[in-house]
Amino acid sequence: MNTPRYASTPLNGVGAAKAGGRFNRVGLEALYLSLDPTTAIAEFKQASAHLPPGTLCSYTATLPALVDLRQLGAGSWHPIWHDWNSDWRLIRADGRMDPPTWDMADLALDAGVPGIIFPSVANPGGVNVVLFLEALQGCGTIKVNDPDSALPVDQASWR
């Protein structure tokens, strides 16, 4: 889901870059997606008492292999990956260190992997994907499904 401010640009990660996210440092554009609408809404709502206004979009993507944290029980993983569900906001608020998830993103990007699949914390059983859009260039595609051109074109569309 996108906040109304970013509904006209559903394929950029500017909002995530401004605030940072579970897997992206401030300044790193990232597109956070969920594999089903229930998870998307739960992730968007987070701990809010009420669901804030948002635009729910669906996407079609052709992606290369991504880091898949659903597979943590198989094979050998560096121990840092097992901390993917740490409370990144609390760690960041402390100000003494970066959340380990930001280092995980660095590891993925250094390996040329443009995204991470991870279980939802907000909706147990749900699955999310974060895509690092700059790294996706040339190795995958993503488009928003908007056959009737219902999404606003720019901020002026809201007036």
PyRosetta script that sets phi, psi and omega in degrees:
from pyrosetta import init, pose_from_sequence

init()
pose = pose_from_sequence("MNTPRYASTPLNGVGAAKAGGRFNRVGLEALYLSLDPTTAIAEFKQASAHLPPGTLCSYTATLPALVDLRQLGAGSWHPIWHDWNSDWRLIRADGRMDPPTWDMADLALDAGVPGIIFPSVANPGGVNVVLFLEALQGCGTIKVNDPDSALPVDQASWR")
pose.set_psi(1, 151.2)
pose.set_omega(1, 178.7)
pose.set_phi(2, -117.8)
pose.set_psi(2, 143.1)
pose.set_omega(2, 171.5)
pose.set_phi(3, -66.7)
pose.set_psi(3, 154.4)
pose.set_omega(3, -179.5)
pose.set_phi(4, -52.8)
pose.set_psi(4, -33.4)
pose.set_omega(4, -179.4)
pose.set_phi(5, -58.3)
pose.set_psi(5, -32.5)
pose.set_omega(5, -176.5)
pose.set_phi(6, -109.2)
pose.set_psi(6, 12.4)
pose.set_omega(6, -179.3)
pose.set_phi(7, -63.6)
pose.set_psi(7, -26.9)
pose.set_omega(7, 179.6)
pose.set_phi(8, -82.0)
pose.set_psi(8, -8.2)
pose.set_omega(8, 179.9)
pose.set_phi(9, -133.3)
pose.set_psi(9, 63.2)
pose.set_omega(9, -174.1)
pose.set_phi(10, -72.1)
pose.set_psi(10, -2.5)
pose.set_omega(10, -179.6)
pose.set_phi(11, -112.4)
pose.set_psi(11, 22.7)
pose.set_omega(11, 174.3)
pose.set_phi(12, -125.2)
pose.set_psi(12, 162.3)
pose.set_omega(12, -178.5)
pose.set_phi(13, -113.0)
pose.set_psi(13, 30.6)
pose.set_omega(13, -176.4)
pose.set_phi(14, -63.2)
pose.set_psi(14, -41.9)
pose.set_omega(14, 179.9)
pose.set_phi(15, -60.6)
pose.set_psi(15, -44.4)
pose.set_omega(15, 177.8)
pose.set_phi(16, -65.5)
pose.set_psi(16, -36.6)
pose.set_omega(16, 179.9)
pose.set_phi(17, -66.0)
pose.set_psi(17, -33.5)
pose.set_omega(17, -179.5)
pose.set_phi(18, -68.6)
pose.set_psi(18, -40.5)
pose.set_omega(18, -173.4)
pose.set_phi(19, -103.3)
pose.set_psi(19, -18.5)
pose.set_omega(19, -169.9)
pose.set_phi(20, 79.8)
pose.set_psi(20, 162.4)
pose.set_omega(20, -178.8)
pose.set_phi(21, -150.0)
pose.set_psi(21, -174.2)
pose.set_omega(21, -178.9)
pose.set_phi(22, -52.2)
pose.set_psi(22, -45.6)
pose.set_omega(22, -175.8)
pose.set_phi(23, -114.1)
pose.set_psi(23, 9.3)
pose.set_omega(23, 178.8)
pose.set_phi(24, -133.7)
pose.set_psi(24, 131.7)
pose.set_omega(24, 174.4)
pose.set_phi(25, -69.7)
pose.set_psi(25, 160.0)
pose.set_omega(25, 171.6)
pose.set_phi(26, -55.6)
pose.set_psi(26, 131.8)
pose.set_omega(26, -179.7)
pose.set_phi(27, 99.8)
pose.set_psi(27, -18.4)
pose.set_omega(27, 179.7)
pose.set_phi(28, -96.7)
pose.set_psi(28, 114.0)
pose.set_omega(28, 179.1)
pose.set_phi(29, -69.5)
pose.set_psi(29, 131.8)
pose.set_omega(29, -179.8)
pose.set_phi(30, -145.1)
pose.set_psi(30, 141.8)
pose.set_omega(30, 177.7)
pose.set_phi(31, -109.4)
pose.set_psi(31, 115.6)
pose.set_omega(31, 179.6)
pose.set_phi(32, -96.1)
pose.set_psi(32, 125.1)
pose.set_omega(32, -178.1)
pose.set_phi(33, -128.3)
pose.set_psi(33, 159.1)
pose.set_omega(33, 173.9)
pose.set_phi(34, -122.8)
pose.set_psi(34, 153.2)
pose.set_omega(34, -177.5)
pose.set_phi(35, -82.3)
pose.set_psi(35, -7.5)
pose.set_omega(35, 177.2)
pose.set_phi(36, -148.3)
pose.set_psi(36, 155.5)
pose.set_omega(36, -176.9)
pose.set_phi(37, -61.9)
pose.set_psi(37, -37.0)
pose.set_omega(37, -179.2)
pose.set_phi(38, -61.4)
pose.set_psi(38, -42.9)
pose.set_omega(38, 178.5)
pose.set_phi(39, -68.0)
pose.set_psi(39, -41.1)
pose.set_omega(39, 179.1)
pose.set_phi(40, -57.8)
pose.set_psi(40, -44.2)
pose.set_omega(40, -179.1)
pose.set_phi(41, -67.7)
pose.set_psi(41, -43.5)
pose.set_omega(41, 178.9)
pose.set_phi(42, -61.6)
pose.set_psi(42, -42.1)
pose.set_omega(42, 179.0)
pose.set_phi(43, -66.0)
pose.set_psi(43, -39.8)
pose.set_omega(43, -179.3)
pose.set_phi(44, -67.5)
pose.set_psi(44, -39.9)
pose.set_omega(44, -178.9)
pose.set_phi(45, -71.3)
pose.set_psi(45, -39.5)
pose.set_omega(45, -176.6)
pose.set_phi(46, 51.3)
pose.set_psi(46, -124.2)
pose.set_omega(46, -175.6)
pose.set_phi(47, -96.8)
pose.set_psi(47, 7.7)
pose.set_omega(47, -179.6)
pose.set_phi(48, -65.1)
pose.set_psi(48, 144.7)
pose.set_omega(48, 177.2)
pose.set_phi(49, -67.9)
pose.set_psi(49, -31.3)
pose.set_omega(49, -179.1)
pose.set_phi(50, -127.8)
pose.set_psi(50, 151.5)
pose.set_omega(50, 176.8)
pose.set_phi(51, -71.2)
pose.set_psi(51, 119.9)
pose.set_omega(51, 178.2)
pose.set_phi(52, -72.9)
pose.set_psi(52, 161.5)
pose.set_omega(52, 177.3)
pose.set_phi(53, -57.9)
pose.set_psi(53, 141.4)
pose.set_omega(53, 179.8)
pose.set_phi(54, -162.5)
pose.set_psi(54, 165.8)
pose.set_omega(54, 176.9)
pose.set_phi(55, -115.2)
pose.set_psi(55, 119.2)
pose.set_omega(55, 179.3)
pose.set_phi(56, -91.9)
pose.set_psi(56, 123.8)
pose.set_omega(56, -179.1)
pose.set_phi(57, -124.1)
pose.set_psi(57, 154.7)
pose.set_omega(57, 170.1)
pose.set_phi(58, -112.7)
pose.set_psi(58, 154.4)
pose.set_omega(58, -175.4)
pose.set_phi(59, -129.8)
pose.set_psi(59, 154.6)
pose.set_omega(59, 170.8)
pose.set_phi(60, -119.3)
pose.set_psi(60, 130.8)
pose.set_omega(60, -175.9)
pose.set_phi(61, -138.5)
pose.set_psi(61, 147.8)
pose.set_omega(61, 167.3)
pose.set_phi(62, -119.8)
pose.set_psi(62, 112.5)
pose.set_omega(62, -171.6)
pose.set_phi(63, -122.0)
pose.set_psi(63, 149.5)
pose.set_omega(63, 171.2)
pose.set_phi(64, -74.0)
pose.set_psi(64, 179.3)
pose.set_omega(64, 176.4)
pose.set_phi(65, -59.6)
pose.set_psi(65, 136.8)
pose.set_omega(65, 178.6)
pose.set_phi(66, -117.0)
pose.set_psi(66, 161.0)
pose.set_omega(66, 170.9)
pose.set_phi(67, -64.5)
pose.set_psi(67, 126.8)
pose.set_omega(67, -175.8)
pose.set_phi(68, -117.8)
pose.set_psi(68, 98.3)
pose.set_omega(68, -176.4)
pose.set_phi(69, -71.8)
pose.set_psi(69, -6.7)
pose.set_omega(69, 172.4)
pose.set_phi(70, -69.7)
pose.set_psi(70, -15.0)
pose.set_omega(70, -177.5)
pose.set_phi(71, -99.3)
pose.set_psi(71, 14.3)
pose.set_omega(71, -176.7)
pose.set_phi(72, -56.4)
pose.set_psi(72, -28.0)
pose.set_omega(72, -179.4)
pose.set_phi(73, -78.4)
pose.set_psi(73, -10.4)
pose.set_omega(73, -178.5)
pose.set_phi(74, -109.7)
pose.set_psi(74, 139.4)
pose.set_omega(74, 177.6)
pose.set_phi(75, 75.3)
pose.set_psi(75, -170.6)
pose.set_omega(75, -179.8)
pose.set_phi(76, -110.7)
pose.set_psi(76, 124.9)
pose.set_omega(76, 179.8)
pose.set_phi(77, -117.2)
pose.set_psi(77, 145.8)
pose.set_omega(77, 172.3)
pose.set_phi(78, -58.8)
pose.set_psi(78, 139.6)
pose.set_omega(78, -176.8)
pose.set_phi(79, -54.8)
pose.set_psi(79, -28.7)
pose.set_omega(79, -178.4)
pose.set_phi(80, -57.7)
pose.set_psi(80, -34.3)
pose.set_omega(80, -176.3)
pose.set_phi(81, -62.2)
pose.set_psi(81, -26.2)
pose.set_omega(81, -179.2)
pose.set_phi(82, -72.5)
pose.set_psi(82, -7.5)
pose.set_omega(82, 177.4)
pose.set_phi(83, -98.5)
pose.set_psi(83, 17.5)
pose.set_omega(83, -175.1)
pose.set_phi(84, -58.5)
pose.set_psi(84, -29.1)
pose.set_omega(84, -176.2)
pose.set_phi(85, -99.2)
pose.set_psi(85, 18.5)
pose.set_omega(85, 176.0)
pose.set_phi(86, -62.8)
pose.set_psi(86, 157.2)
pose.set_omega(86, -178.9)
pose.set_phi(87, -76.4)
pose.set_psi(87, 84.2)
pose.set_omega(87, -173.9)
pose.set_phi(88, -61.0)
pose.set_psi(88, -33.3)
pose.set_omega(88, 179.8)
pose.set_phi(89, -66.3)
pose.set_psi(89, -42.8)
pose.set_omega(89, 179.3)
pose.set_phi(90, -64.5)
pose.set_psi(90, -44.2)
pose.set_omega(90, 179.0)
pose.set_phi(91, -62.0)
pose.set_psi(91, -43.7)
pose.set_omega(91, -179.2)
pose.set_phi(92, -66.4)
pose.set_psi(92, -39.9)
pose.set_omega(92, -179.0)
pose.set_phi(93, -64.1)
pose.set_psi(93, -30.0)
pose.set_omega(93, 178.8)
pose.set_phi(94, -61.7)
pose.set_psi(94, -34.8)
pose.set_omega(94, 176.0)
pose.set_phi(95, 80.7)
pose.set_psi(95, -4.3)
pose.set_omega(95, -177.6)
pose.set_phi(96, -89.8)
pose.set_psi(96, -23.6)
pose.set_omega(96, -179.5)
pose.set_phi(97, -152.2)
pose.set_psi(97, 160.8)
pose.set_omega(97, 176.1)
pose.set_phi(98, -81.4)
pose.set_psi(98, 150.5)
pose.set_omega(98, 174.9)
pose.set_phi(99, -61.1)
pose.set_psi(99, 144.3)
pose.set_omega(99, 179.3)
pose.set_phi(100, -61.7)
pose.set_psi(100, -24.5)
pose.set_omega(100, 179.7)
pose.set_phi(101, -65.4)
pose.set_psi(101, -28.5)
pose.set_omega(101, 176.0)
pose.set_phi(102, -68.3)
pose.set_psi(102, -37.1)
pose.set_omega(102, 175.9)
pose.set_phi(103, -66.9)
pose.set_psi(103, -34.2)
pose.set_omega(103, 177.2)
pose.set_phi(104, -62.8)
pose.set_psi(104, -42.9)
pose.set_omega(104, 177.0)
pose.set_phi(105, -61.0)
pose.set_psi(105, -41.8)
pose.set_omega(105, 177.2)
pose.set_phi(106, -58.9)
pose.set_psi(106, -43.5)
pose.set_omega(106, 179.0)
pose.set_phi(107, -61.0)
pose.set_psi(107, -44.7)
pose.set_omega(107, 179.2)
pose.set_phi(108, -62.6)
pose.set_psi(108, -47.8)
pose.set_omega(108, -178.5)
pose.set_phi(109, -64.7)
pose.set_psi(109, -40.2)
pose.set_omega(109, 177.6)
pose.set_phi(110, -62.0)
pose.set_psi(110, -28.8)
pose.set_omega(110, 178.5)
pose.set_phi(111, -87.9)
pose.set_psi(111, 1.8)
pose.set_omega(111, 179.3)
pose.set_phi(112, 79.7)
pose.set_psi(112, 17.6)
pose.set_omega(112, -179.5)
pose.set_phi(113, -98.0)
pose.set_psi(113, 121.8)
pose.set_omega(113, -172.1)
pose.set_phi(114, -87.7)
pose.set_psi(114, 13.2)
pose.set_omega(114, 179.2)
pose.set_phi(115, -175.6)
pose.set_psi(115, 172.2)
pose.set_omega(115, -176.9)
pose.set_phi(116, -136.2)
pose.set_psi(116, 132.6)
pose.set_omega(116, 172.1)
pose.set_phi(117, -97.6)
pose.set_psi(117, 131.7)
pose.set_omega(117, -176.9)
pose.set_phi(118, -147.9)
pose.set_psi(118, 148.3)
pose.set_omega(118, 177.8)
pose.set_phi(119, -63.7)
pose.set_psi(119, 149.5)
pose.set_omega(119, 177.6)
pose.set_phi(120, -77.8)
pose.set_psi(120, 134.4)
pose.set_omega(120, 172.4)
pose.set_phi(121, -84.2)
pose.set_psi(121, -33.8)
pose.set_omega(121, -176.8)
pose.set_phi(122, -75.5)
pose.set_psi(122, -26.2)
pose.set_omega(122, -178.5)
pose.set_phi(123, -138.0)
pose.set_psi(123, 86.9)
pose.set_omega(123, -178.6)
pose.set_phi(124, -50.8)
pose.set_psi(124, 131.5)
pose.set_omega(124, -175.7)
pose.set_phi(125, 97.5)
pose.set_psi(125, -20.1)
pose.set_omega(125, 177.8)
pose.set_phi(126, -81.3)
pose.set_psi(126, 163.3)
pose.set_omega(126, -177.4)
pose.set_phi(127, -131.2)
pose.set_psi(127, 137.8)
pose.set_omega(127, 177.6)
pose.set_phi(128, -118.8)
pose.set_psi(128, 162.6)
pose.set_omega(128, 174.5)
pose.set_phi(129, -136.5)
pose.set_psi(129, 134.8)
pose.set_omega(129, 170.0)
pose.set_phi(130, -113.9)
pose.set_psi(130, 131.1)
pose.set_omega(130, 177.8)
pose.set_phi(131, -115.4)
pose.set_psi(131, 131.7)
pose.set_omega(131, 175.8)
pose.set_phi(132, -93.5)
pose.set_psi(132, 101.8)
pose.set_omega(132, -165.2)
pose.set_phi(133, -60.6)
pose.set_psi(133, -39.6)
pose.set_omega(133, 179.6)
pose.set_phi(134, -63.1)
pose.set_psi(134, -38.9)
pose.set_omega(134, -179.8)
pose.set_phi(135, -73.0)
pose.set_psi(135, -21.5)
pose.set_omega(135, -179.6)
pose.set_phi(136, -75.8)
pose.set_psi(136, -21.4)
pose.set_omega(136, -178.5)
pose.set_phi(137, -54.0)
pose.set_psi(137, 125.3)
pose.set_omega(137, 175.4)
pose.set_phi(138, 85.2)
pose.set_psi(138, -8.3)
pose.set_omega(138, -179.4)
pose.set_phi(139, -127.6)
pose.set_psi(139, 4.8)
pose.set_omega(139, 179.0)
pose.set_phi(140, -172.4)
pose.set_psi(140, 170.4)
pose.set_omega(140, 178.7)
pose.set_phi(141, -136.0)
pose.set_psi(141, 151.2)
pose.set_omega(141, 173.9)
pose.set_phi(142, -146.9)
pose.set_psi(142, 138.6)
pose.set_omega(142, 176.5)
pose.set_phi(143, -141.1)
pose.set_psi(143, 149.9)
pose.set_omega(143, 176.8)
pose.set_phi(144, -84.9)
pose.set_psi(144, 139.7)
pose.set_omega(144, 177.9)
pose.set_phi(145, -87.2)
pose.set_psi(145, 107.9)
pose.set_omega(145, -178.7)
pose.set_phi(146, -143.0)
pose.set_psi(146, 65.0)
pose.set_omega(146, -173.0)
pose.set_phi(147, -63.4)
pose.set_psi(147, -25.3)
pose.set_omega(147, -178.9)
pose.set_phi(148, -101.6)
pose.set_psi(148, 10.7)
pose.set_omega(148, -178.6)
pose.set_phi(149, 51.3)
pose.set_psi(149, 47.2)
pose.set_omega(149, -178.3)
pose.set_phi(150, -82.9)
pose.set_psi(150, -21.2)
pose.set_omega(150, -179.8)
pose.set_phi(151, -71.3)
pose.set_psi(151, 146.2)
pose.set_omega(151, 177.9)
pose.set_phi(152, -64.1)
pose.set_psi(152, 151.4)
pose.set_omega(152, -178.0)
pose.set_phi(153, -83.1)
pose.set_psi(153, -36.4)
pose.set_omega(153, 180.0)
pose.set_phi(154, -158.7)
pose.set_psi(154, -176.5)
pose.set_omega(154, -178.5)
pose.set_phi(155, -63.8)
pose.set_psi(155, -27.7)
pose.set_omega(155, 179.5)
pose.set_phi(156, -66.1)
pose.set_psi(156, -20.8)
pose.set_omega(156, 179.5)
pose.set_phi(157, -62.9)
pose.set_psi(157, -21.5)
pose.set_omega(157, -177.2)
pose.set_phi(158, -80.9)
pose.set_psi(158, -14.3)
pose.set_omega(158, -177.0)
pose.set_phi(159, -77.5)
pose.dump_pdb("model.pdb")
